Amino acid sequence: MTIAVIIPTLNEASTIAATIRHTAELGFDEIVVVDGGSSDQTGRLVDSCVSSAQPSALSRVRRMQALPC
């Protein structure tokens, strides 16, 4: 069984990097970050966490952009 956590975000630049690091330490199989259209640096910070990841839980972080309804 695969266990994934989904982190919805909207303008969370001040907390997203720490949130991803702490969540990765919990041992989930996959972390999915869904950005609801942030106007701050949230997306860039998530991308940075993914690109700088060591072979660990952070390497399983995916960033998705929420599509408008």
Predicted model as a PDB file, atoms N, CA, C, CB and O in Angstrom, pLDDT in the B-factor column:
MODEL        1                                                                  
ATOM      1  N   MET A   1       0.836  -1.167   0.000  1.00 87.00           N  
ATOM      2  CA  MET A   1       0.000   0.000   0.000  1.00 87.00           C  
ATOM      3  C   MET A   1       0.892   1.245   0.000  1.00 87.00           C  
ATOM      4  CB  MET A   1      -0.957  -0.010   1.213  1.00 87.00           C  
ATOM      5  O   MET A   1       1.881   1.311   0.730  1.00 87.00           O  
ATOM      6  N   THR A   2       0.535   2.213  -0.815  1.00 83.00           N  
ATOM      7  CA  THR A   2       1.253   3.483  -0.882  1.00 83.00           C  
ATOM      8  C   THR A   2       0.473   4.527  -0.093  1.00 83.00           C  
ATOM      9  CB  THR A   2       1.458   3.938  -2.359  1.00 83.00           C  
ATOM     10  O   THR A   2      -0.743   4.650  -0.235  1.00 83.00           O  
ATOM     11  N   ILE A   3       1.182   5.267   0.729  1.00 87.00           N  
ATOM     12  CA  ILE A   3       0.546   6.339   1.490  1.00 87.00           C  
ATOM     13  C   ILE A   3       1.134   7.661   1.026  1.00 87.00           C  
ATOM     14  CB  ILE A   3       0.744   6.145   3.031  1.00 87.00           C  
ATOM     15  O   ILE A   3       2.343   7.882   1.079  1.00 87.00           O  
ATOM     16  N   ALA A   4       0.240   8.534   0.568  1.00 86.00           N  
ATOM     17  CA  ALA A   4       0.650   9.848   0.076  1.00 86.00           C  
ATOM     18  C   ALA A   4       0.004  10.925   0.929  1.00 86.00           C  
ATOM     19  CB  ALA A   4       0.271  10.031  -1.417  1.00 86.00           C  
ATOM     20  O   ALA A   4      -1.069  10.725   1.500  1.00 86.00           O  
ATOM     21  N   VAL A   5       0.663  12.056   1.006  1.00 89.00           N  
ATOM     22  CA  VAL A   5       0.095  13.219   1.679  1.00 89.00           C  
ATOM     23  C   VAL A   5       0.009  14.331   0.637  1.00 89.00           C  
ATOM     24  CB  VAL A   5       0.961  13.658   2.935  1.00 89.00           C  
ATOM     25  O   VAL A   5       0.922  14.513  -0.169  1.00 89.00           O  
ATOM     26  N   ILE A   6      -1.093  15.068   0.662  1.00 89.00           N  
ATOM     27  CA  ILE A   6      -1.294  16.189  -0.253  1.00 89.00           C  
ATOM     28  C   ILE A   6      -1.254  17.463   0.571  1.00 89.00           C  
ATOM     29  CB  ILE A   6      -2.649  16.061  -1.043  1.00 89.00           C  
ATOM     30  O   ILE A   6      -1.975  17.599   1.559  1.00 89.00           O  
ATOM     31  N   ILE A   7      -0.397  18.405   0.153  1.00 91.00           N  
ATOM     32  CA  ILE A   7      -0.273  19.683   0.843  1.00 91.00           C  
ATOM     33  C   ILE A   7      -0.830  20.765  -0.079  1.00 91.00           C  
ATOM     34  CB  ILE A   7       1.220  19.981   1.240  1.00 91.00           C  
ATOM     35  O   ILE A   7      -0.171  21.141  -1.049  1.00 91.00           O  
ATOM     36  N   PRO A   8      -2.034  21.274   0.206  1.00 91.00           N  
ATOM     37  CA  PRO A   8      -2.565  22.376  -0.592  1.00 91.00           C  
ATOM     38  C   PRO A   8      -1.887  23.679  -0.154  1.00 91.00           C  
ATOM     39  CB  PRO A   8      -4.119  22.477  -0.443  1.00 91.00           C  
ATOM     40  O   PRO A   8      -1.674  23.902   1.037  1.00 91.00           O  
ATOM     41  N   THR A   9      -1.549  24.535  -1.122  1.00 91.00           N  
ATOM     42  CA  THR A   9      -0.879  25.784  -0.775  1.00 91.00           C  
ATOM     43  C   THR A   9      -1.511  26.968  -1.496  1.00 91.00           C  
ATOM     44  CB  THR A   9       0.607  25.699  -1.111  1.00 91.00           C  
ATOM     45  O   THR A   9      -2.070  26.833  -2.584  1.00 91.00           O  
ATOM     46  N   LEU A  10      -1.409  28.108  -0.873  1.00 92.00           N  
ATOM     47  CA  LEU A  10      -1.767  29.391  -1.476  1.00 92.00           C  
ATOM     48  C   LEU A  10      -1.004  30.454  -0.696  1.00 92.00           C  
ATOM     49  CB  LEU A  10      -3.340  29.650  -1.449  1.00 92.00           C  
ATOM     50  O   LEU A  10      -1.331  30.762   0.450  1.00 92.00           O  
ATOM     51  N   ASN A  11       0.009  31.002  -1.335  1.00 95.00           N  
ATOM     52  CA  ASN A  11       0.837  32.037  -0.713  1.00 95.00           C  
ATOM     53  C   ASN A  11       1.418  31.588   0.628  1.00 95.00           C  
ATOM     54  CB  ASN A  11       0.022  33.306  -0.518  1.00 95.00           C  
ATOM     55  O   ASN A  11       1.232  32.241   1.655  1.00 95.00           O  
ATOM     56  N   GLU A  12       2.123  30.464   0.591  1.00 95.00           N  
ATOM     57  CA  GLU A  12       2.725  29.881   1.794  1.00 95.00           C  
ATOM     58  C   GLU A  12       4.250  29.956   1.778  1.00 95.00           C  
ATOM     59  CB  GLU A  12       2.288  28.435   1.943  1.00 95.00           C  
ATOM     60  O   GLU A  12       4.916  29.099   2.360  1.00 95.00           O  
ATOM     61  N   ALA A  13       4.805  30.964   1.121  1.00 96.00           N  
ATOM     62  CA  ALA A  13       6.257  31.060   0.980  1.00 96.00           C  
ATOM     63  C   ALA A  13       6.979  31.060   2.327  1.00 96.00           C  
ATOM     64  CB  ALA A  13       6.616  32.314   0.211  1.00 96.00           C  
ATOM     65  O   ALA A  13       8.096  30.552   2.429  1.00 96.00           O  
ATOM     66  N   SER A  14       6.364  31.613   3.338  1.00 97.00           N  
ATOM     67  CA  SER A  14       7.050  31.709   4.631  1.00 97.00           C  
ATOM     68  C   SER A  14       7.137  30.370   5.364  1.00 97.00           C  
ATOM     69  CB  SER A  14       6.342  32.715   5.510  1.00 97.00           C  
ATOM     70  O   SER A  14       7.915  30.238   6.309  1.00 97.00           O  
ATOM     71  N   THR A  15       6.357  29.382   4.948  1.00 96.00           N  
ATOM     72  CA  THR A  15       6.332  28.126   5.690  1.00 96.00           C  
ATOM     73  C   THR A  15       6.510  26.861   4.849  1.00 96.00           C  
ATOM     74  CB  THR A  15       5.061  28.031   6.417  1.00 96.00           C  
ATOM     75  O   THR A  15       6.734  25.792   5.417  1.00 96.00           O  
ATOM     76  N   ILE A  16       6.421  26.940   3.537  1.00 94.00           N  
ATOM     77  CA  ILE A  16       6.343  25.731   2.726  1.00 94.00           C  
ATOM     78  C   ILE A  16       7.610  24.867   2.787  1.00 94.00           C  
ATOM     79  CB  ILE A  16       6.065  26.107   1.300  1.00 94.00           C  
ATOM     80  O   ILE A  16       7.500  23.643   2.849  1.00 94.00           O  
ATOM     81  N   ALA A  17       8.783  25.453   2.773  1.00 92.00           N  
ATOM     82  CA  ALA A  17      10.016  24.650   2.791  1.00 92.00           C  
ATOM     83  C   ALA A  17      10.103  23.826   4.078  1.00 92.00           C  
ATOM     84  CB  ALA A  17      11.263  25.563   2.656  1.00 92.00           C  
ATOM     85  O   ALA A  17      10.416  22.637   4.036  1.00 92.00           O  
ATOM     86  N   ALA A  18       9.828  24.453   5.207  1.00 94.00           N  
ATOM     87  CA  ALA A  18       9.863  23.727   6.484  1.00 94.00           C  
ATOM     88  C   ALA A  18       8.765  22.672   6.533  1.00 94.00           C  
ATOM     89  CB  ALA A  18       9.712  24.704   7.668  1.00 94.00           C  
ATOM     90  O   ALA A  18       8.978  21.579   7.060  1.00 94.00           O  
ATOM     91  N   THR A  19       7.603  22.988   5.993  1.00 94.00           N  
ATOM     92  CA  THR A  19       6.501  22.026   5.971  1.00 94.00           C  
ATOM     93  C   THR A  19       6.883  20.790   5.173  1.00 94.00           C  
ATOM     94  CB  THR A  19       5.237  22.666   5.382  1.00 94.00           C  
ATOM     95  O   THR A  19       6.622  19.666   5.601  1.00 94.00           O  
ATOM     96  N   ILE A  20       7.500  20.993   4.016  1.00 89.00           N  
ATOM     97  CA  ILE A  20       7.918  19.860   3.186  1.00 89.00           C  
ATOM     98  C   ILE A  20       8.984  19.038   3.900  1.00 89.00           C  
ATOM     99  CB  ILE A  20       8.447  20.350   1.826  1.00 89.00           C  
ATOM    100  O   ILE A  20       8.905  17.809   3.917  1.00 89.00           O  
ATOM    101  N   ARG A  21       9.975  19.693   4.486  1.00 88.00           N  
ATOM    102  CA  ARG A  21      11.030  18.959   5.202  1.00 88.00           C  
ATOM    103  C   ARG A  21      10.457  18.129   6.348  1.00 88.00           C  
ATOM    104  CB  ARG A  21      12.083  19.935   5.743  1.00 88.00           C  
ATOM    105  O   ARG A  21      10.789  16.953   6.495  1.00 88.00           O  
ATOM    106  N   HIS A  22       9.600  18.744   7.157  1.00 91.00           N  
ATOM    107  CA  HIS A  22       9.023  18.032   8.298  1.00 91.00           C  
ATOM    108  C   HIS A  22       8.123  16.880   7.841  1.00 91.00           C  
ATOM    109  CB  HIS A  22       8.226  19.001   9.179  1.00 91.00           C  
ATOM    110  O   HIS A  22       8.125  15.807   8.446  1.00 91.00           O  
ATOM    111  N   THR A  23       7.367  17.105   6.788  1.00 89.00           N  
ATOM    112  CA  THR A  23       6.490  16.056   6.269  1.00 89.00           C  
ATOM    113  C   THR A  23       7.315  14.903   5.720  1.00 89.00           C  
ATOM    114  CB  THR A  23       5.559  16.613   5.178  1.00 89.00           C  
ATOM    115  O   THR A  23       6.961  13.741   5.920  1.00 89.00           O  
ATOM    116  N   ALA A  24       8.404  15.205   5.032  1.00 85.00           N  
ATOM    117  CA  ALA A  24       9.266  14.162   4.473  1.00 85.00           C  
ATOM    118  C   ALA A  24       9.837  13.277   5.574  1.00 85.00           C  
ATOM    119  CB  ALA A  24      10.405  14.787   3.658  1.00 85.00           C  
ATOM    120  O   ALA A  24      10.008  12.073   5.381  1.00 85.00           O  
ATOM    121  N   GLU A  25      10.128  13.862   6.715  1.00 86.00           N  
ATOM    122  CA  GLU A  25      10.682  13.096   7.838  1.00 86.00           C  
ATOM    123  C   GLU A  25       9.687  12.078   8.402  1.00 86.00           C  
ATOM    124  CB  GLU A  25      11.120  14.043   8.945  1.00 86.00           C  
ATOM    125  O   GLU A  25      10.089  11.155   9.110  1.00 86.00           O  
ATOM    126  N   LEU A  26       8.410  12.231   8.101  1.00 89.00           N  
ATOM    127  CA  LEU A  26       7.394  11.332   8.637  1.00 89.00           C  
ATOM    128  C   LEU A  26       7.308  10.015   7.877  1.00 89.00           C  
ATOM    129  CB  LEU A  26       6.052  12.009   8.618  1.00 89.00           C  
ATOM    130  O   LEU A  26       6.642   9.083   8.326  1.00 89.00           O  
ATOM    131  N   GLY A  27       7.984   9.930   6.720  1.00 84.00           N  
ATOM    132  CA  GLY A  27       8.089   8.661   6.026  1.00 84.00           C  
ATOM    133  C   GLY A  27       6.976   8.309   5.058  1.00 84.00           C  
ATOM    134  O   GLY A  27       6.808   7.136   4.725  1.00 84.00           O  
ATOM    135  N   PHE A  28       6.211   9.286   4.597  1.00 84.00           N  
ATOM    136  CA  PHE A  28       5.186   9.004   3.598  1.00 84.00           C  
ATOM    137  C   PHE A  28       5.841   8.523   2.308  1.00 84.00           C  
ATOM    138  CB  PHE A  28       4.317  10.254   3.333  1.00 84.00           C  
ATOM    139  O   PHE A  28       6.993   8.857   2.030  1.00 84.00           O  
ATOM    140  N   ASP A  29       5.109   7.743   1.526  1.00 83.00           N  
ATOM    141  CA  ASP A  29       5.629   7.246   0.251  1.00 83.00           C  
ATOM    142  C   ASP A  29       5.725   8.346  -0.789  1.00 83.00           C  
ATOM    143  CB  ASP A  29       4.753   6.125  -0.272  1.00 83.00           C  
ATOM    144  O   ASP A  29       6.599   8.316  -1.655  1.00 83.00           O  
ATOM    145  N   GLU A  30       4.833   9.309  -0.703  1.00 83.00           N  
ATOM    146  CA  GLU A  30       4.810  10.385  -1.693  1.00 83.00           C  
ATOM    147  C   GLU A  30       4.239  11.635  -1.048  1.00 83.00           C  
ATOM    148  CB  GLU A  30       3.981   9.983  -2.946  1.00 83.00           C  
ATOM    149  O   GLU A  30       3.336  11.566  -0.214  1.00 83.00           O  
ATOM    150  N   ILE A  31       4.783  12.785  -1.451  1.00 85.00           N  
ATOM    151  CA  ILE A  31       4.276  14.081  -1.006  1.00 85.00           C  
ATOM    152  C   ILE A  31       3.895  14.848  -2.262  1.00 85.00           C  
ATOM    153  CB  ILE A  31       5.342  14.872  -0.135  1.00 85.00           C  
ATOM    154  O   ILE A  31       4.713  15.029  -3.165  1.00 85.00           O  
ATOM    155  N   VAL A  32       2.648  15.296  -2.311  1.00 85.00           N  
ATOM    156  CA  VAL A  32       2.159  16.057  -3.455  1.00 85.00           C  
ATOM    157  C   VAL A  32       1.811  17.450  -2.959  1.00 85.00           C  
ATOM    158  CB  VAL A  32       0.922  15.362  -4.130  1.00 85.00           C  
ATOM    159  O   VAL A  32       0.999  17.602  -2.046  1.00 85.00           O  
ATOM    160  N   VAL A  33       2.426  18.475  -3.560  1.00 87.00           N  
ATOM    161  CA  VAL A  33       2.134  19.859  -3.209  1.00 87.00           C  
ATOM    162  C   VAL A  33       1.282  20.431  -4.339  1.00 87.00           C  
ATOM    163  CB  VAL A  33       3.457  20.703  -2.990  1.00 87.00           C  
ATOM    164  O   VAL A  33       1.701  20.441  -5.497  1.00 87.00           O  
ATOM    165  N   VAL A  34       0.093  20.902  -3.998  1.00 86.00           N  
ATOM    166  CA  VAL A  34      -0.813  21.476  -4.986  1.00 86.00           C  
ATOM    167  C   VAL A  34      -0.928  22.963  -4.696  1.00 86.00           C  
ATOM    168  CB  VAL A  34      -2.218  20.780  -4.957  1.00 86.00           C  
ATOM    169  O   VAL A  34      -1.433  23.367  -3.648  1.00 86.00           O  
ATOM    170  N   ASP A  35      -0.457  23.769  -5.631  1.00 86.00           N  
ATOM    171  CA  ASP A  35      -0.469  25.217  -5.475  1.00 86.00           C  
ATOM    172  C   ASP A  35      -1.732  25.783  -6.110  1.00 86.00           C  
ATOM    173  CB  ASP A  35       0.794  25.854  -6.104  1.00 86.00           C  
ATOM    174  O   ASP A  35      -2.007  25.548  -7.287  1.00 86.00           O  
ATOM    175  N   GLY A  36      -2.484  26.518  -5.332  1.00 85.00           N  
ATOM    176  CA  GLY A  36      -3.748  27.082  -5.800  1.00 85.00           C  
ATOM    177  C   GLY A  36      -3.612  28.408  -6.508  1.00 85.00           C  
ATOM    178  O   GLY A  36      -4.582  29.162  -6.585  1.00 85.00           O  
ATOM    179  N   GLY A  37      -2.426  28.719  -7.032  1.00 86.00           N  
ATOM    180  CA  GLY A  37      -2.242  29.963  -7.774  1.00 86.00           C  
ATOM    181  C   GLY A  37      -1.562  31.046  -6.953  1.00 86.00           C  
ATOM    182  O   GLY A  37      -1.931  32.218  -7.036  1.00 86.00           O  
ATOM    183  N   SER A  38      -0.594  30.668  -6.179  1.00 90.00           N  
ATOM    184  CA  SER A  38       0.106  31.619  -5.304  1.00 90.00           C  
ATOM    185  C   SER A  38       0.713  32.769  -6.090  1.00 90.00           C  
ATOM    186  CB  SER A  38       1.196  30.907  -4.514  1.00 90.00           C  
ATOM    187  O   SER A  38       1.198  32.597  -7.209  1.00 90.00           O  
ATOM    188  N   SER A  39       0.675  33.944  -5.477  1.00 92.00           N  
ATOM    189  CA  SER A  39       1.280  35.125  -6.091  1.00 92.00           C  
ATOM    190  C   SER A  39       2.618  35.467  -5.430  1.00 92.00           C  
ATOM    191  CB  SER A  39       0.323  36.325  -5.997  1.00 92.00           C  
ATOM    192  O   SER A  39       3.271  36.437  -5.815  1.00 92.00           O  
ATOM    193  N   ASP A  40       3.020  34.680  -4.448  1.00 95.00           N  
ATOM    194  CA  ASP A  40       4.317  34.890  -3.811  1.00 95.00           C  
ATOM    195  C   ASP A  40       5.316  33.867  -4.360  1.00 95.00           C  
ATOM    196  CB  ASP A  40       4.200  34.778  -2.255  1.00 95.00           C  
ATOM    197  O   ASP A  40       5.139  33.390  -5.481  1.00 95.00           O  
ATOM    198  N   GLN A  41       6.324  33.529  -3.629  1.00 94.00           N  
ATOM    199  CA  GLN A  41       7.385  32.634  -4.091  1.00 94.00           C  
ATOM    200  C   GLN A  41       7.151  31.164  -3.730  1.00 94.00           C  
ATOM    201  CB  GLN A  41       8.699  33.080  -3.519  1.00 94.00           C  
ATOM    202  O   GLN A  41       8.086  30.364  -3.773  1.00 94.00           O  
ATOM    203  N   THR A  42       5.930  30.805  -3.378  1.00 91.00           N  
ATOM    204  CA  THR A  42       5.641  29.426  -2.965  1.00 91.00           C  
ATOM    205  C   THR A  42       6.096  28.421  -4.015  1.00 91.00           C  
ATOM    206  CB  THR A  42       4.145  29.253  -2.699  1.00 91.00           C  
ATOM    207  O   THR A  42       6.812  27.474  -3.690  1.00 91.00           O  
ATOM    208  N   GLY A  43       5.698  28.609  -5.249  1.00 88.00           N  
ATOM    209  CA  GLY A  43       6.049  27.668  -6.318  1.00 88.00           C  
ATOM    210  C   GLY A  43       7.544  27.525  -6.501  1.00 88.00           C  
ATOM    211  O   GLY A  43       8.049  26.412  -6.653  1.00 88.00           O  
ATOM    212  N   ARG A  44       8.252  28.628  -6.487  1.00 90.00           N  
ATOM    213  CA  ARG A  44       9.710  28.595  -6.635  1.00 90.00           C  
ATOM    214  C   ARG A  44      10.358  27.834  -5.491  1.00 90.00           C  
ATOM    215  CB  ARG A  44      10.276  30.016  -6.704  1.00 90.00           C  
ATOM    216  O   ARG A  44      11.297  27.069  -5.709  1.00 90.00           O  
ATOM    217  N   LEU A  45       9.867  28.034  -4.279  1.00 91.00           N  
ATOM    218  CA  LEU A  45      10.428  27.344  -3.123  1.00 91.00           C  
ATOM    219  C   LEU A  45      10.154  25.840  -3.175  1.00 91.00           C  
ATOM    220  CB  LEU A  45       9.860  27.933  -1.835  1.00 91.00           C  
ATOM    221  O   LEU A  45      11.016  25.043  -2.803  1.00 91.00           O  
ATOM    222  N   VAL A  46       8.977  25.451  -3.626  1.00 87.00           N  
ATOM    223  CA  VAL A  46       8.673  24.029  -3.772  1.00 87.00           C  
ATOM    224  C   VAL A  46       9.592  23.417  -4.821  1.00 87.00           C  
ATOM    225  CB  VAL A  46       7.185  23.815  -4.157  1.00 87.00           C  
ATOM    226  O   VAL A  46      10.158  22.345  -4.610  1.00 87.00           O  
ATOM    227  N   ASP A  47       9.738  24.106  -5.956  1.00 84.00           N  
ATOM    228  CA  ASP A  47      10.638  23.614  -7.003  1.00 84.00           C  
ATOM    229  C   ASP A  47      12.054  23.469  -6.476  1.00 84.00           C  
ATOM    230  CB  ASP A  47      10.623  24.554  -8.211  1.00 84.00           C  
ATOM    231  O   ASP A  47      12.748  22.510  -6.814  1.00 84.00           O  
ATOM    232  N   SER A  48      12.487  24.409  -5.652  1.00 86.00           N  
ATOM    233  CA  SER A  48      13.821  24.369  -5.076  1.00 86.00           C  
ATOM    234  C   SER A  48      13.980  23.157  -4.155  1.00 86.00           C  
ATOM    235  CB  SER A  48      14.109  25.664  -4.308  1.00 86.00           C  
ATOM    236  O   SER A  48      15.022  22.502  -4.167  1.00 86.00           O  
ATOM    237  N   CYS A  49      12.968  22.863  -3.372  1.00 81.00           N  
ATOM    238  CA  CYS A  49      13.016  21.682  -2.491  1.00 81.00           C  
ATOM    239  C   CYS A  49      13.139  20.414  -3.312  1.00 81.00           C  
ATOM    240  CB  CYS A  49      11.759  21.610  -1.596  1.00 81.00           C  
ATOM    241  O   CYS A  49      13.888  19.507  -2.949  1.00 81.00           O  
ATOM    242  N   VAL A  50      12.418  20.345  -4.407  1.00 74.00           N  
ATOM    243  CA  VAL A  50      12.450  19.152  -5.252  1.00 74.00           C  
ATOM    244  C   VAL A  50      13.801  19.019  -5.944  1.00 74.00           C  
ATOM    245  CB  VAL A  50      11.322  19.199  -6.295  1.00 74.00           C  
ATOM    246  O   VAL A  50      14.378  17.932  -5.961  1.00 74.00           O  
ATOM    247  N   SER A  51      14.317  20.110  -6.517  1.00 67.00           N  
ATOM    248  CA  SER A  51      15.561  20.027  -7.285  1.00 67.00           C  
ATOM    249  C   SER A  51      16.785  19.808  -6.405  1.00 67.00           C  
ATOM    250  CB  SER A  51      15.747  21.285  -8.098  1.00 67.00           C  
ATOM    251  O   SER A  51      17.787  19.263  -6.868  1.00 67.00           O  
ATOM    252  N   SER A  52      16.719  20.220  -5.149  1.00 62.00           N  
ATOM    253  CA  SER A  52      17.872  20.058  -4.268  1.00 62.00           C  
ATOM    254  C   SER A  52      17.756  18.817  -3.388  1.00 62.00           C  
ATOM    255  CB  SER A  52      18.036  21.288  -3.397  1.00 62.00           C  
ATOM    256  O   SER A  52      18.571  18.610  -2.489  1.00 62.00           O  
ATOM    257  N   ALA A  53      16.750  17.997  -3.645  1.00 57.00           N  
ATOM    258  CA  ALA A  53      16.496  16.835  -2.782  1.00 57.00           C  
ATOM    259  C   ALA A  53      17.604  15.801  -2.887  1.00 57.00           C  
ATOM    260  CB  ALA A  53      15.161  16.192  -3.139  1.00 57.00           C  
ATOM    261  O   ALA A  53      18.121  15.517  -3.967  1.00 57.00           O  
ATOM    262  N   GLN A  54      17.946  15.260  -1.757  1.00 52.00           N  
ATOM    263  CA  GLN A  54      18.839  14.105  -1.677  1.00 52.00           C  
ATOM    264  C   GLN A  54      17.994  12.872  -2.005  1.00 52.00           C  
ATOM    265  CB  GLN A  54      19.524  13.983  -0.243  1.00 52.00           C  
ATOM    266  O   GLN A  54      16.767  12.960  -1.981  1.00 52.00           O  
ATOM    267  N   PRO A  55      18.604  11.738  -2.309  1.00 50.00           N  
ATOM    268  CA  PRO A  55      17.799  10.525  -2.486  1.00 50.00           C  
ATOM    269  C   PRO A  55      17.132  10.154  -1.158  1.00 50.00           C  
ATOM    270  CB  PRO A  55      18.680   9.345  -3.006  1.00 50.00           C  
ATOM    271  O   PRO A  55      17.697   9.414  -0.352  1.00 50.00           O  
ATOM    272  N   SER A  56      15.963  10.660  -0.953  1.00 51.00           N  
ATOM    273  CA  SER A  56      15.237  10.468   0.300  1.00 51.00           C  
ATOM    274  C   SER A  56      13.772  10.715   0.018  1.00 51.00           C  
ATOM    275  CB  SER A  56      15.766  11.413   1.433  1.00 51.00           C  
ATOM    276  O   SER A  56      13.335  10.706  -1.133  1.00 51.00           O  
ATOM    277  N   ALA A  57      13.022  10.935   1.074  1.00 51.00           N  
ATOM    278  CA  ALA A  57      11.593  11.217   0.913  1.00 51.00           C  
ATOM    279  C   ALA A  57      11.361  12.472   0.082  1.00 51.00           C  
ATOM    280  CB  ALA A  57      10.926  11.369   2.278  1.00 51.00           C  
ATOM    281  O   ALA A  57      10.369  12.561  -0.641  1.00 51.00           O  
ATOM    282  N   LEU A  58      12.269  13.446   0.178  1.00 51.00           N  
ATOM    283  CA  LEU A  58      12.071  14.667  -0.604  1.00 51.00           C  
ATOM    284  C   LEU A  58      12.128  14.406  -2.097  1.00 51.00           C  
ATOM    285  CB  LEU A  58      13.109  15.701  -0.232  1.00 51.00           C  
ATOM    286  O   LEU A  58      11.570  15.179  -2.876  1.00 51.00           O  
ATOM    287  N   SER A  59      12.785  13.344  -2.510  1.00 48.00           N  
ATOM    288  CA  SER A  59      12.835  13.060  -3.935  1.00 48.00           C  
ATOM    289  C   SER A  59      11.478  12.604  -4.451  1.00 48.00           C  
ATOM    290  CB  SER A  59      13.890  12.003  -4.228  1.00 48.00           C  
ATOM    291  O   SER A  59      11.277  12.500  -5.661  1.00 48.00           O  
ATOM    292  N   ARG A  60      10.556  12.334  -3.554  1.00 54.00           N  
ATOM    293  CA  ARG A  60       9.224  11.917  -3.956  1.00 54.00           C  
ATOM    294  C   ARG A  60       8.223  13.060  -3.902  1.00 54.00           C  
ATOM    295  CB  ARG A  60       8.755  10.785  -3.083  1.00 54.00           C  
ATOM    296  O   ARG A  60       7.022  12.827  -4.035  1.00 54.00           O  
ATOM    297  N   VAL A  61       8.690  14.287  -3.709  1.00 59.00           N  
ATOM    298  CA  VAL A  61       7.807  15.446  -3.695  1.00 59.00           C  
ATOM    299  C   VAL A  61       7.451  15.805  -5.134  1.00 59.00           C  
ATOM    300  CB  VAL A  61       8.473  16.654  -2.966  1.00 59.00           C  
ATOM    301  O   VAL A  61       8.325  15.870  -5.998  1.00 59.00           O  
ATOM    302  N   ARG A  62       6.190  16.032  -5.380  1.00 60.00           N  
ATOM    303  CA  ARG A  62       5.748  16.492  -6.690  1.00 60.00           C  
ATOM    304  C   ARG A  62       4.985  17.791  -6.514  1.00 60.00           C  
ATOM    305  CB  ARG A  62       4.871  15.424  -7.400  1.00 60.00           C  
ATOM    306  O   ARG A  62       4.269  17.969  -5.528  1.00 60.00           O  
ATOM    307  N   ARG A  63       5.134  18.681  -7.452  1.00 63.00           N  
ATOM    308  CA  ARG A  63       4.410  19.943  -7.417  1.00 63.00           C  
ATOM    309  C   ARG A  63       3.367  19.935  -8.519  1.00 63.00           C  
ATOM    310  CB  ARG A  63       5.373  21.149  -7.572  1.00 63.00           C  
ATOM    311  O   ARG A  63       3.673  19.601  -9.663  1.00 63.00           O  
ATOM    312  N   MET A  64       2.159  20.294  -8.190  1.00 61.00           N  
ATOM    313  CA  MET A  64       1.098  20.372  -9.165  1.00 61.00           C  
ATOM    314  C   MET A  64       0.466  21.748  -9.076  1.00 61.00           C  
ATOM    315  CB  MET A  64       0.052  19.260  -8.944  1.00 61.00           C  
ATOM    316  O   MET A  64       0.361  22.321  -7.992  1.00 61.00           O  
ATOM    317  N   GLN A  65       0.051  22.271 -10.198  1.00 65.00           N  
ATOM    318  CA  GLN A  65      -0.661  23.549 -10.218  1.00 65.00           C  
ATOM    319  C   GLN A  65      -2.147  23.240 -10.302  1.00 65.00           C  
ATOM    320  CB  GLN A  65      -0.196  24.460 -11.419  1.00 65.00           C  
ATOM    321  O   GLN A  65      -2.587  22.521 -11.199  1.00 65.00           O  
ATOM    322  N   ALA A  66      -2.908  23.776  -9.379  1.00 58.00           N  
ATOM    323  CA  ALA A  66      -4.348  23.545  -9.399  1.00 58.00           C  
ATOM    324  C   ALA A  66      -4.956  24.235 -10.614  1.00 58.00           C  
ATOM    325  CB  ALA A  66      -5.009  24.054  -8.094  1.00 58.00           C  
ATOM    326  O   ALA A  66      -4.604  25.370 -10.933  1.00 58.00           O  
ATOM    327  N   LEU A  67      -5.845  23.561 -11.269  1.00 55.00           N  
ATOM    328  CA  LEU A  67      -6.517  24.129 -12.433  1.00 55.00           C  
ATOM    329  C   LEU A  67      -7.800  24.826 -11.983  1.00 55.00           C  
ATOM    330  CB  LEU A  67      -6.826  23.028 -13.488  1.00 55.00           C  
ATOM    331  O   LEU A  67      -8.517  24.323 -11.119  1.00 55.00           O  
ATOM    332  N   PRO A  68      -8.083  25.991 -12.579  1.00 56.00           N  
ATOM    333  CA  PRO A  68      -9.325  26.678 -12.199  1.00 56.00           C  
ATOM    334  C   PRO A  68     -10.543  25.862 -12.628  1.00 56.00           C  
ATOM    335  CB  PRO A  68      -9.382  28.089 -12.831  1.00 56.00           C  
ATOM    336  O   PRO A  68     -10.516  25.175 -13.649  1.00 56.00           O  
ATOM    337  N   CYS A  69     -11.592  25.945 -11.846  1.00 49.00           N  
ATOM    338  CA  CYS A  69     -12.824  25.192 -12.156  1.00 49.00           C  
ATOM    339  C   CYS A  69     -13.581  25.835 -13.297  1.00 49.00           C  
ATOM    340  CB  CYS A  69     -13.731  25.100 -10.922  1.00 49.00           C  
ATOM    341  O   CYS A  69     -14.637  25.341 -13.692  1.00 49.00           O  
TER     342      CYS A  69                                                      
ENDMDL                                                                          
END                                                                             
